[in-house]
Amino acid sequence: MAIVTHIVAMTVFCLLGAFQFSPARRTRRRWHRTAGRTLIPSGFLAAASAIWLAVFFGGPPDEFATAMVRLVFAAAMAVLLVEAVIAIRRRDFTAHGAWMTRAYALAVTGGTQAVVSIVWSIPFGEPAAAGETWVVAAGFVINAVVAEVLIRRRAARRMPCVPAHATP
């Protein structure tokens, strides 16, 4: 049941979330708000089911570390979603967008992990359990870094240009 919940919720979160980042869609406030009311619960379900799967991990002992990496980032995604909800309730749209960007980056890490796995496999072959743990962690970290870069670029574009000689 947890696997099915995770797959369905993550699919909804990732697909619907992709449209939420479209500037044209965000200007249609009603669409963005309605989609967000589906997106946030599906994100929580995806994170909660990932946490459940990691906590009640029943795989081989050598894959336990990978499950724990997934647990840490699933919990982080849940926290990021809570922060996004708090920000939107405060009507802090900038913070809300930043928190959702971070949560979405963690959600779509599967693709990054696949690329990292391919890059790893070319010189080293198929990763063993320890290698898989590093591949999974690297995917999460890469996506988190890219999200932070995007958030900072967005913030820099919003900053008003103040001449260097101006005094506050």
Sequence and secondary structure as in RCSB ss.txt:
>XXXX:A:sequence
MAIVTHIVAMTVFCLLGAFQFSPARRTRRRWHRTAGRTLIPSGFLAAASAIWLAVFFGGPPDEFATAMVRLVFAA
AMAVLLVEAVIAIRRRDFTAHGAWMTRAYALAVTGGTQAVVSIVWSIPFGEPAAAGETWVVAAGFVINAVVAEVL
IRRRAARRMPCVPAHATP
>XXXX:A:secstr
 HHHHHHHHHHHHHHHHHHHT HHHHHSHHHHHHHHHHHHHHHHHHHHHHHHHHHT  S GGGHHHHHHHHHHHH
HHHHHHHHHHHHHHTT HHHHHHHHHHHHHHHTHHHHHHHHHHHHHHHH S  HHHHHHHHHHHHHHHHHHHHHH
HHHHHHHHS    TT   
